[in-house]
Amino acid sequence: MWSPSRLSHHLDRMQRRDLIRRDACVEGRGTDVVLTPHGLAAIEAAAPDHVTTVRRAFIDRLTPADLAALSQLSRTVLDGLAEGL
């Protein structure tokens, strides 16, 4: 829900930090945003803490019945997306 300008500024900052690079889009006028090796390393470094936080704040608070319901709802949504809405 970001404006194109805000997204562009955010990508500028990420590019200055060598997290991403911008490549010309082969299929049009746009730009492809590509994760750099440094960007991948940053994600890999953040992942364990992120997973722990999500588990503690979300998954661990749900009962087995809640998780089963969430799984069914997710499948329904993903099936709809696979069908192209």
URTA-V40013 format. One record per pair of residues at least 4 apart in sequence whose C-alpha atoms are under 8 Angstrom apart, sorted by the first residue. I is the first residue (numbers start at 0). J is the second residue. Records with the same first field share a line. If there is no record, write none. Layout:
BEGIN
I: J / J
END
This chain:
BEGIN
1: 5 / 6
2: 6
3: 7
4: 8
5: 9
6: 10
7: 11
8: 12
9: 13
10: 14 / 19
11: 15
12: 16
13: 17 / 18 / 19
14: 18 / 19 / 20 / 21
17: 35 / 37 / 38
18: 34 / 35 / 36 / 37 / 38 / 39 / 41
19: 32 / 33 / 34 / 35 / 38
20: 32 / 33 / 34 / 35
21: 30 / 31 / 32 / 33
22: 30 / 31 / 32 / 33
23: 28 / 29 / 30 / 31
24: 28 / 29 / 30 / 31
34: 38 / 39
35: 39
36: 40
37: 41
38: 42
39: 43
40: 44
41: 45
42: 46
43: 47
45: 49
46: 50
47: 51
48: 52
49: 53
50: 54
51: 55
52: 56
53: 57 / 58
54: 58 / 59
55: 59 / 60
56: 60
57: 61
58: 66
61: 65 / 66
62: 66
63: 67
64: 68
65: 69
66: 70
67: 71
68: 72
69: 73
70: 74
71: 75
72: 76
73: 77
74: 78
75: 79
76: 80
77: 81
78: 82
79: 83 / 84
80: 84
END
